[in-house]
Each structure stands twice: as C-alpha cells, then as structure tokens.
Amino acid sequence: RIEGYPLGSVFAYTWGGLTHDTGIPQIKLNDGTLYTGAVSKLSPDEIHYRGTSVPPFFGSISNSLKYKGFGLSFMFVYNFGHKIWDDQLTYWYDRTGGNFHNDFDKRWRQPGDEEFTDIPSYLYTGKGRTYSYEKNLYMYGDIHVLNGAFIKLRELKFSYDLQPKACKALRISGMSLYAQTNNLFYIAANKEGIDPEYAPYSNGSYRPEKMGPSWTLGLTVKF
C-alpha cells in the first residue's frame, strides 16, 4: 500500500512496443524516449497509477416469482470501476516445460512484426539477452491493465412445490423440487475473454481460469 493511493492500487509502465530489429519489449519514459533495460535504473516516477483492483462500485439485483406452485428466482451481481491484469504469455523468455499460451503463435518473428503484435520474440537463455529486464518491462506494461467491470448471473433457480392435495395423498406435509445453476454467464468489459473474478490482481503472470457454471438438483420432503 502506498500513501495517497487507494487499497489495491495498480501501477504500470507506459508501453512502448517492441524493438524493430530484435522484437524485445520497451517502455516509453516521461520524456518521450523509449527504453529497454533494467527497471532498477529507472526512476519510480516512470511507473504510473492506473486504477485500483478493488471495485469501488458493486452490488446485486435479485427477484423471485411464484405461480401455482412454480417458482423462479435469480440474482445478478456486478462490479464496476476497477482494473484487472491481462492473461499474459510468459513462455517467451526462457525454456518451458509446460503448454504454450495461444499468444505464442502471435509473437514477433522478423523486423516489421512490431507493427502488428506486442508479443516479444522468443530465444533460449544464453543468447545475450537480459530476460529479467525484458520480462518486467513486458509484464508491467500498461497494455496488460484491463477494465475489470462485469455483470454476472450468480444464481438462477427453478422450483415446484407439490400441491397440498397431492401431499396429503402421499401422507407428507410438503414436497419441493428444484433445479439451480450458479455463474451461468457473465458480461465483461474486457475483450480478452477473461472472467474478472478469476483474473490475477498482483500481476498477469499466469493464465486465469474461468469460474464456469455449476448445477444442482434437489428434493425437499416435509413429514
């Protein structure tokens, strides 16, 4: 936490694209020049506040309807005004033992590619490149700071209460059947297909998962 800034503050460098000859990351400094090198040599003033990861506006909308034993209830939740980190490629600067991010296919390969992509070139360790410098400039560039706003259908429930006459015939006092789904769908401000509730808040160093829906069937009997 930094004095003068809200909890969960997000800071990032101003992205300057990739170099023309090698396709490595660079940032734009306050004086307008482009830089690629150690972040330890940069002034703290070069990294700027981009917003907060804590939603300042949030809430829910819910309702329930009933008709002749049939019931329908739902709840939407929303979060607005905050930032999330992008789903980033991390396997561009070293050897990897895992699966590649889809963005790996969009990486810089030859001069001129920097006009169409922000994904750095890929080389193994030992090729004279300072990977730790490049990694920090890339991962903490403001191109990875996204709008975190979303609306999500948190809960949708259908139910049916057995009529009193039928309950009496079964010698029970009541029976209710229900089907419920949670997190069925969401609408997010980011265009990357990221579920904001599963996005990283420290930095975009891993591929976020989508929460996905869950389903429940239930039966309640009262004797």
C-alpha positions in Angstrom: 0.0 0.0 0.0 1.3 3.5 -0.9 0.3 6.6 0.9 -2.1 8.8 -1.1 -3.4 5.9 -3.2 -6.3 3.5 -2.6 -6.1 -0.1 -1.4 -5.2 -2.5 -4.3 -3.6 0.2 -6.4 -2.4 -0.9 -9.8 0.8 0.6 -11.2 2.3 0.0 -14.7 4.8 1.4 -17.1 3.8 3.2 -20.3 4.2 0.6 -23.1 6.4 1.5 -26.0 6.0 -1.5 -28.2 8.7 -3.9 -29.5 12.1 -3.0 -30.9 12.3 -3.2 -34.7 15.5 -5.3 -35.0 15.0 -7.9 -32.2 11.4 -7.7 -31.1 12.1 -7.1 -27.4 9.9 -5.1 -25.1 10.4 -1.4 -24.4 8.6 1.3 -22.5 8.0 5.0 -23.1 9.6 7.3 -20.5 8.2 10.5 -19.2 10.4 12.5 -21.6 9.1 10.6 -24.6 12.1 8.4 -25.2 11.9 4.6 -25.5 13.8 2.4 -23.0 14.7 -1.3 -22.7 16.9 -2.3 -19.9 17.0 -2.8 -16.1 14.0 -1.5 -14.2 16.3 -0.8 -11.2 17.8 2.0 -13.2 14.5 3.7 -13.7 13.1 6.5 -11.5 10.0 5.5 -9.5 8.2 8.3 -11.4 8.3 6.2 -14.6 5.7 3.8 -13.2 2.2 5.3 -13.1 -1.0 4.7 -11.2 -3.6 3.0 -13.4 -6.5 2.4 -11.0 -7.5 0.1 -8.3 -8.1 -3.7 -8.3 -10.8 -3.2 -5.6 -14.2 -2.5 -7.2 -15.5 0.9 -5.8 -19.0 0.1 -7.1 -20.6 -3.3 -6.5 -23.9 -4.8 -5.7 -26.6 -7.3 -6.7 -30.1 -7.4 -8.1 -32.4 -10.3 -7.2 -36.0 -11.2 -7.5 -38.4 -14.2 -7.1 -41.6 -15.1 -8.8 -44.3 -17.7 -7.9 -47.3 -19.0 -9.7 -49.4 -22.1 -8.7 -46.5 -23.9 -7.0 -44.0 -22.9 -9.7 -41.1 -20.7 -8.6 -38.4 -18.7 -10.4 -35.7 -16.8 -8.6 -32.5 -15.1 -9.9 -29.6 -12.9 -8.7 -27.2 -10.8 -10.7 -24.0 -9.4 -9.2 -22.0 -6.5 -10.6 -18.6 -4.8 -10.1 -17.5 -1.6 -11.7 -14.7 0.9 -11.7 -11.7 -1.4 -11.1 -8.8 -2.9 -13.0 -7.6 -6.4 -13.7 -4.4 -7.7 -15.2 -4.4 -9.3 -18.6 -3.9 -13.0 -19.3 -0.3 -12.9 -20.3 2.1 -15.1 -22.2 5.1 -16.0 -20.0 7.0 -18.5 -22.2 8.8 -16.1 -24.5 11.9 -15.5 -22.4 13.2 -19.0 -21.4 12.9 -22.7 -21.8 9.5 -24.2 -20.9 8.3 -27.5 -19.6 4.6 -26.8 -19.9 1.9 -26.0 -22.5 2.2 -22.8 -24.6 -0.2 -19.9 -24.3 -2.2 -19.3 -27.5 -0.5 -15.9 -27.9 2.8 -17.6 -28.5 1.8 -18.0 -32.2 1.4 -14.2 -32.4 5.0 -13.5 -31.3 7.5 -11.2 -33.1 9.5 -13.2 -35.7 11.1 -10.7 -38.0 11.5 -6.9 -38.4 8.2 -5.3 -39.2 6.2 -7.6 -37.0 6.2 -5.0 -34.2 3.6 -3.1 -36.3 1.1 -5.9 -35.7 2.0 -7.6 -32.4 3.1 -6.8 -28.8 4.2 -10.4 -28.1 8.0 -10.4 -27.8 10.3 -12.6 -29.8 11.4 -16.0 -28.4 15.0 -17.1 -27.7 16.6 -19.6 -25.4 18.7 -18.5 -22.4 22.3 -17.7 -23.3 21.7 -15.6 -26.4 23.0 -12.4 -24.9 19.5 -11.1 -23.9 18.7 -9.8 -20.4 15.5 -11.8 -19.9 14.7 -10.5 -16.4 14.8 -6.9 -17.7 12.6 -7.7 -20.7 10.2 -9.7 -18.6 9.5 -6.9 -16.1 9.0 -4.3 -18.8 6.6 -6.5 -20.7 4.6 -7.9 -17.7 4.2 -4.5 -16.1 3.3 -2.5 -19.2 0.0 -0.8 -19.2 -1.2 -2.8 -22.2 -1.9 -5.5 -19.7 -4.2 -3.4 -17.4 -7.8 -4.0 -18.4 -11.2 -2.8 -17.3 -12.5 -5.2 -14.7 -16.2 -4.3 -14.8 -18.6 -7.2 -15.2 -22.2 -8.3 -14.6 -22.7 -12.0 -13.8 -25.8 -14.2 -13.3 -24.8 -15.6 -9.9 -27.8 -17.7 -9.3 -30.9 -19.0 -11.3 -33.3 -21.3 -9.6 -36.5 -23.1 -10.8 -38.7 -24.8 -8.2 -42.0 -26.6 -7.9 -44.0 -27.1 -4.7 -46.3 -30.2 -4.8 -49.9 -29.2 -4.3 -51.4 -29.8 -0.8 -53.9 -32.4 -2.2 -51.1 -34.5 -3.7 -49.0 -34.2 -0.5 -52.0 -35.4 1.5 -52.3 -38.4 -0.7 -48.6 -39.2 -0.2 -49.0 -38.7 3.6 -46.5 -35.9 3.8 -46.8 -32.3 4.7 -44.9 -30.8 1.8 -42.5 -31.6 -1.1 -40.4 -29.2 -3.2 -38.3 -30.0 -6.3 -35.7 -27.5 -7.5 -33.0 -27.1 -10.1 -30.4 -24.4 -9.6 -27.4 -23.1 -11.6 -24.7 -20.7 -10.5 -22.4 -18.5 -12.6 -24.2 -19.4 -15.7 -22.9 -16.5 -17.8 -21.3 -13.1 -17.5 -20.8 -9.9 -19.5 -17.3 -8.3 -19.0 -15.9 -5.0 -20.2 -12.6 -6.6 -21.2 -12.4 -8.1 -24.7 -9.9 -10.9 -23.8 -12.5 -13.4 -22.7 -11.3 -13.2 -19.1 -13.6 -13.9 -16.2 -12.7 -10.9 -13.9 -13.4 -12.9 -10.8 -10.6 -15.3 -11.8 -8.1 -12.7 -13.1 -4.8 -12.1 -11.2 -4.6 -9.0 -9.1 -0.8 -8.9 -8.4 0.4 -9.1 -12.0 -0.6 -11.0 -15.1 1.9 -13.9 -14.6 -0.4 -16.8 -15.2 -3.4 -17.8 -17.3 -6.6 -17.2 -15.4 -9.3 -19.9 -15.4 -13.0 -19.2 -16.0 -15.2 -19.9 -13.0 -17.8 -21.8 -15.1 -21.3 -22.8 -14.1 -22.3 -25.3 -11.5 -25.6 -27.3 -11.4 -27.7 -28.6 -8.5 -30.8 -30.7 -8.4 -32.7 -31.0 -5.1 -35.7 -32.5 -3.4 -37.1 -31.4 -0.1 -39.7 -33.5 1.7 -41.5 -32.5 4.9 -43.2 -35.2 7.0 
